Amino acid sequence: MQGVLFSAVDVNWFSAKYIANLKVLKTGYAFLFDEKGVVIAHPVKARIQTKIGDFDWGRKLLSMKTGRLTYSFGGTEKESAFKTSETLGWGCAVTAPGAEVDAPAYQLGKVVLLLGLACLIASISIMLWVSRSITRPLEKLSTSFPPALTRPPPPPIRSLPRASL
């Protein structure tokens, strides 16, 4: 017995079920494309059946097969990570605006800067406290001596001119 098992997948149903609800960061999204670069699933229905190869970034994405790509689309700088299946030739890409991708790093940088400043201020405060705790007893000790012991030193002795022989 021989035969063929054939099944068709409704691209709109697949896109609505698995891709449209997938959020990447705040406004990012995922999309699927076939080996020819035709978009087969996208959260925006109007972009299904369009060709990513019509764009410079799409041609790069198709030629790289797997990796990360920074590109501009619709006036927005975007970051994309993608992988192409070796068996099917289909690929999946997730993309988000570069500002959203970099936002956690900027936030972490601010936190590190604030912690660094706090540590610097704490270090200076501790240093001043320790140095003051050392000098305060010395100041008290110096004021406790009788005035005779605290008078200025005598003037230096001047040397007499040498007599010539």
TIKOL-305130 format. One record per residue: residue in one letter; z, y, x of N, C-alpha, C, O in turn. Coordinates in steps of 0.1 Angstrom, whole numbers, padded with zeros to 4 digits, always signed. Each point is the difference from the previous one (the first is absolute). Layout:
BEGIN
AZYXZYXZYXZYX
...
REM end
This chain:
BEGIN
M+0000-0012+0008+0000+0012-0008+0000+0012+0009+0008+0002+0009
Q-0017+0007-0012-0001+0013+0007+0000+0011-0010-0003-0001-0012
G+0008+0013+0017+0001+0011-0009+0004+0013+0007+0003+0000+0012
V-0003+0010-0019+0004+0013+0005+0011+0006-0009-0001+0000-0012
L+0011+0004+0019+0010+0007-0008-0002+0015+0003+0001+0005+0011
F-0002+0003-0022-0003+0014+0001+0010+0008-0008+0003-0004-0011
S+0001+0015+0017+0010+0008-0007-0003+0015+0003-0003+0003+0012
A+0003+0005-0021-0002+0015+0002+0013+0007-0002+0008-0003-0009
V-0005+0013+0017+0012+0008-0001-0004+0014-0005-0009+0006+0006
D+0015-0002-0017-0003+0013-0005+0007+0010+0009+0012+0001+0002
V-0021+0007+0005+0005+0009+0010+0009+0011-0006+0010+0004+0006
N-0014+0001-0017+0009+0010-0007+0014-0005-0003+0010+0006+0002
W-0010-0019-0007+0013-0006-0003+0008-0002+0013+0012+0003+0000
F-0018-0008+0011+0006-0002+0012+0006+0013+0006+0011+0001+0005
S-0020+0009-0006+0005+0013+0005+0011+0006-0007+0010+0005+0005
A-0010-0006-0019+0011+0005-0008+0013-0008+0002+0011+0005+0000
K-0013-0018+0002+0012-0009+0001+0007+0001+0014+0012+0001+0000
Y-0020-0001+0010+0006-0001+0014-0001+0013+0008+0008+0001+0009
I-0018+0007-0011-0002+0011+0009+0005+0013-0005+0006+0008+0007
A-0009-0005-0020+0003+0013-0006+0015+0004+0001+0003+0011+0001
N+0005-0021-0003+0015+0003+0000+0006-0001+0014+0012+0003+0001
L-0020-0006+0009+0006+0000+0014+0000+0014+0006-0010+0006+0001
K+0022-0002+0002+0002+0014+0005+0004-0001+0015+0008-0009+0004
V-0014+0017+0004+0003+0001+0014+0005+0014+0003-0006+0010-0002
L+0019-0010+0006+0007+0013+0001+0000+0007-0013+0003-0006-0010
K-0006+0019+0010+0001+0008-0013-0014+0000-0007+0000-0003-0012
T-0011+0006+0019-0013+0001-0007-0010-0010+0006-0012+0001-0003
G+0016-0010+0012-0010-0009+0006-0003-0011-0009+0006-0002-0011
Y-0016-0006+0014-0005-0011-0008-0007-0010+0008-0002+0001+0012
A-0001-0012-0018-0007-0011+0007-0014-0002-0007-0001+0003-0012
F-0008-0009+0019-0013-0004-0006-0006-0012+0007+0003-0002+0012
L-0011-0005-0019-0007-0012+0006-0015+0003+0001-0006+0008-0008
F+0000-0013+0018-0015+0001+0002-0005-0013+0005+0006-0008+0006
D-0019+0006-0009-0007-0012+0004-0006+0001+0014+0001+0011+0006
E-0008-0021-0002-0006+0000+0014-0011+0010+0001-0003+0004+0011
K-0003+0001-0022-0010+0011+0001+0006+0014-0001-0007+0010+0000
G+0020-0009-0002+0007+0013-0002+0000+0005-0014+0003+0012-0002
V-0006-0021-0007+0001+0004-0014+0014-0001-0005+0007-0010+0002
V-0002+0021-0008+0014+0000-0005+0001-0009-0012-0007+0002-0010
I+0015-0012+0010+0001-0010-0011+0013+0002-0008+0002-0005-0011
A+0008+0012+0017+0012+0003-0008+0006+0013+0006+0001+0002+0012
H+0002+0007-0021+0005+0014+0003+0008+0005-0011-0004-0003-0012
P+0015+0011+0014+0007+0005-0011-0008+0010-0008+0003+0002-0012
V-0013+0005+0018-0008+0009-0008-0013-0008-0004-0008-0004+0009
K+0006+0001-0022-0011-0008-0004-0013+0005+0004-0009-0008+0002
A+0007+0021-0001-0013+0006+0004-0004-0004+0014-0012+0001+0003
R+0021-0005+0005-0003-0003+0014-0003-0015+0002-0005-0004+0010
I+0007-0004-0021-0004-0014+0001-0016-0001+0000-0006+0008-0008
Q+0001-0016+0016-0014-0002+0002-0007+0011+0009-0012+0001+0001
T+0020+0008+0005-0005+0009+0009+0000-0006+0014+0007-0010+0002
K-0015+0016+0007+0000-0006+0014+0007+0009+0010-0003+0012+0001
I+0013-0018+0006+0007+0007+0010-0008+0003+0012+0002+0009+0008
G-0013-0017-0006-0009+0002+0011-0008+0013-0001-0007+0003+0009
D+0008+0004-0021-0007+0012-0001+0007+0012+0007-0005+0011+0002
F+0018-0014+0002+0008+0010+0007+0002-0005+0015+0000-0012+0003
D+0002+0022+0006+0002-0003+0014+0012-0009+0002+0000-0010+0007
W+0011+0014-0014+0012-0008+0001-0002-0014-0005+0006-0010+0005
G-0014+0008-0016-0003-0013-0005-0008-0009+0010+0003-0012+0001
R-0012+0018+0006-0008-0007+0010+0009-0005+0011-0001-0011+0005
K+0010+0020-0001+0010-0004+0011+0008-0011-0005+0003-0010+0007
L+0002+0011-0019+0009-0010-0006-0007-0014+0000+0006-0010+0004
L-0018+0010-0009-0008-0012+0000-0003-0006+0013+0000-0012+0002
S-0002+0020+0008-0003-0005+0014+0012-0005+0007-0001-0009+0008
M+0013+0015-0011+0012-0004+0007+0006-0012-0006+0007-0008+0008
K-0009+0005-0020+0005-0012-0007+0015+0000-0003+0004-0003-0011
T+0004+0006+0022+0014+0001-0002+0006+0011+0009-0005+0002+0011
G+0015+0005-0016+0006+0010+0008+0005+0012-0009+0003-0001-0011
R-0002+0012+0018+0004+0013-0006-0010+0010+0003-0007+0000+0010
L+0006+0010-0020-0011+0010+0001+0006+0013-0006+0006+0000-0010
T-0009+0011+0017+0003+0013-0005-0013+0007-0003-0009+0000+0008
Y+0008+0005-0020-0012+0006-0005+0003+0011-0010+0011+0002-0004
S-0022+0006+0001+0001+0010-0010-0008-0004-0012-0011-0003+0001
F+0017+0005-0013-0007-0004-0012+0005+0010-0011+0012+0001-0003
G-0021+0005-0003+0003+0010-0011+0008+0012+0005+0009+0005-0007
G-0011-0002+0020+0008+0012+0005+0014-0004+0005+0008+0009+0003
T-0004-0022-0004+0013-0004+0004-0001-0009+0012-0008-0009+0000
E+0017+0011+0010+0001-0009+0012+0007-0013-0005+0011+0001-0006
K-0017-0012+0008+0006-0013-0005+0001-0010+0011-0007+0001+0011
E+0017-0010-0013+0003-0011+0009-0003-0013-0008+0004-0001-0011
S-0011-0008+0018-0003-0012-0007+0003-0012+0009-0003+0000+0012
A+0008-0011-0018+0002-0012+0007-0008-0011-0008+0001+0000-0012
F-0008-0008+0019-0009-0010-0007-0001-0013+0007+0002-0001+0012
K-0007-0009-0019-0002-0013+0006-0011-0006-0008-0001+0000-0013
T-0009-0007+0020-0011-0007-0007+0002-0015+0002+0003-0005+0011
S-0005-0002-0022+0002-0015+0000-0012-0006+0008-0012+0004-0002
E+0015-0013+0011-0011-0006+0008-0008-0010-0008-0012-0002+0002
T+0018-0004-0012-0006-0010-0009-0009+0006-0011-0011-0003-0002
L+0017+0013-0005-0007+0006-0011-0009+0012+0004-0010+0003-0006
G+0015+0004+0017-0007+0013+0003+0005+0012-0008-0004+0011+0003
W+0013-0014-0012+0006+0011-0008+0011+0006+0008+0006-0006+0008
G-0003+0019-0011+0010+0007+0006+0009+0007-0009-0003+0003-0011
C+0015+0000+0016+0010+0007-0008+0004+0012+0009+0003-0002+0012
A-0002+0014-0018+0004+0012+0007+0011+0007-0008-0001+0001-0012
V+0011+0004+0019+0010+0008-0006-0002+0014+0007-0001+0001+0012
T+0002+0009-0020-0002+0014+0006+0010+0009-0007+0003-0001-0011
A+0000+0011+0019+0010+0011-0005-0003+0012+0008-0005+0000+0012
P+0008+0012-0017-0001+0012+0008+0008+0000+0012+0011-0005+0001
G-0016+0010+0010+0006+0000+0013+0014+0007+0000+0009-0005+0006
A-0008+0015-0015+0013+0007-0001+0011-0009-0005+0012+0001+0004
E-0016-0010-0014+0010-0009-0005+0004-0011+0010+0011-0005+0000
V-0021+0001+0008+0002-0010+0010+0010+0005+0011+0009-0007+0004
D-0011+0020+0000+0008+0006+0010+0013+0005-0004+0009+0003+0008
A-0007-0001-0021+0012+0006-0006+0013-0007+0005+0009+0007+0004
P-0008-0020-0004+0013-0006+0005+0002+0003+0014+0012+0001+0004
A-0022-0001+0005+0002+0003+0014+0005+0015+0002+0009+0002+0008
Y-0015+0007-0016+0005+0014+0001+0015+0001-0005+0008+0007+0006
Q-0005-0014-0017+0014+0000-0005+0009-0006+0011+0011+0006+0002
L-0015-0017+0004+0009-0006+0010+0001+0010+0012+0011+0001+0006
G-0021+0006-0002+0000+0010+0010+0010+0011-0002+0008+0004+0008
K-0007+0000-0021+0009+0011-0004+0014-0005+0001+0009+0007+0005
V-0006-0020-0009+0013-0006+0000+0004-0001+0015+0012+0003+0003
V-0020-0008+0006+0003-0002+0014+0003+0014+0006+0009+0001+0008
L-0017+0009-0011+0002+0013+0005+0014+0006-0004+0008+0005+0008
L-0005-0007-0021+0013+0005-0005+0012-0008+0007+0010+0006+0003
L-0012-0019-0002+0011-0008+0007+0001+0004+0014+0011+0001+0005
G-0022+0002+0002+0001+0005+0014+0007+0013+0001+0008+0002+0009
L-0011+0007-0018+0007+0013+0000+0015-0002-0003+0008+0007+0007
A-0005-0015-0016+0014-0003-0003+0008-0006+0012+0011+0004+0003
C-0018-0013+0004+0006-0006+0012+0002+0011+0011+0010+0000+0007
L-0020+0009-0006+0001+0010+0010+0012+0009-0003+0008+0004+0009
I-0007+0001-0021+0011+0009-0004+0013-0007+0002+0010+0006+0004
A-0009-0019-0008+0013-0008+0001+0003-0001+0015+0012+0001+0004
S-0022-0004+0005+0003-0001+0014+0005+0013+0006+0009+0000+0008
I-0015+0011-0012+0004+0013+0006+0014+0003-0005+0008+0005+0007
S-0005-0008-0020+0014+0003-0005+0010-0009+0007+0011+0005+0004
I-0014-0017-0002+0010-0009+0008+0002+0005+0014+0011+0000+0005
M-0022+0004+0001+0000+0005+0014+0009+0012+0001+0009+0002+0009
L-0011+0008-0018+0009+0012-0001+0014-0003-0002+0009+0006+0006
W-0006-0016-0016+0013-0003-0003+0007-0007+0012+0012+0004+0003
V-0019-0013+0004+0006-0006+0012+0003+0010+0011+0010+0000+0006
S-0020+0008-0003+0002+0010+0011+0011+0010-0004+0007+0004+0009
R-0006+0000-0021+0011+0009-0005+0013-0007+0002+0010+0006+0003
S-0009-0019-0006+0013-0007+0001+0004-0001+0014+0012-0002+0003
I-0021+0002+0006+0003+0000+0015+0004+0014+0005+0010+0001+0007
T-0017+0009-0011+0003+0014+0005+0012+0006-0006+0006+0009+0006
R-0003-0012-0019+0011+0007-0007+0014-0003+0008+0007+0010+0002
P-0004-0022+0002+0013-0002+0007-0001+0008+0014+0011+0005+0004
L-0022-0004+0002-0001+0007+0013+0002+0015-0002+0006+0006+0008
E-0011-0001-0019+0003+0014-0003+0015+0003-0002+0005+0010+0005
K+0001-0019-0013+0014+0001-0003+0008-0001+0014+0010+0008+0002
L-0014-0017+0006+0007-0002+0013-0001+0013+0009+0009+0004+0006
S-0021+0002-0006-0002+0012+0008+0008+0012-0005+0003+0008+0008
T-0001-0007-0020+0008+0011-0006+0015-0002+0002+0007+0009-0002
S-0003-0021+0005+0014-0003+0001+0006+0003+0014+0012+0000+0002
F-0021+0003+0008+0005+0003+0014+0006+0014+0000-0005+0009-0008
P+0015-0006+0016+0005+0013+0001-0010+0010+0006-0009-0005+0007
P+0010+0018-0010-0010+0009+0005-0001+0000+0015-0011+0003+0005
A+0021-0006+0003-0001+0001+0014-0010-0011+0005-0006+0002+0010
L+0006-0013-0017-0009-0011+0004-0014+0003-0004-0010-0007+0005
T+0008+0016-0014-0013+0002-0005-0006+0013+0005-0011+0004-0005
R+0017+0003+0014-0005+0012+0005-0013-0003+0008-0002-0011+0004
P-0007+0021-0002-0012-0003+0007+0002-0003+0015+0011+0004+0005
P-0020-0011+0001+0002-0004+0014-0001+0013+0009-0006+0010-0004
P+0012-0011+0015-0001+0012+0009-0014+0002+0005-0008-0010+0000
P+0005+0022+0005-0014+0002+0004-0003-0008+0013+0009-0004+0007
P-0021+0001-0005-0004-0008+0012+0003+0008+0013-0001+0012+0001
I+0005-0020+0009+0002+0006+0013-0013+0003+0007-0009-0008+0001
R+0009+0021+0003-0013+0004+0007+0001-0004+0015+0011+0001+0006
S-0022-0005-0001+0000-0004+0014-0001+0013+0008-0007+0009-0003
L+0013-0009+0015+0000+0011+0009-0012-0001+0009-0005-0011+0002
P-0001+0022+0002-0012-0001+0008+0004-0006+0014+0012+0001+0004
R-0020-0008+0001+0002-0007+0013-0001+0010+0012-0008+0008+0000
A+0017-0010+0008+0000+0009+0012-0010-0006+0010-0001-0012+0002
S-0006+0021+0004-0010-0005+0009+0006-0002+0013+0009+0008+0004
L-0013-0018+0003+0006-0003+0013-0007+0005+0012+0004-0002+0011
REM end
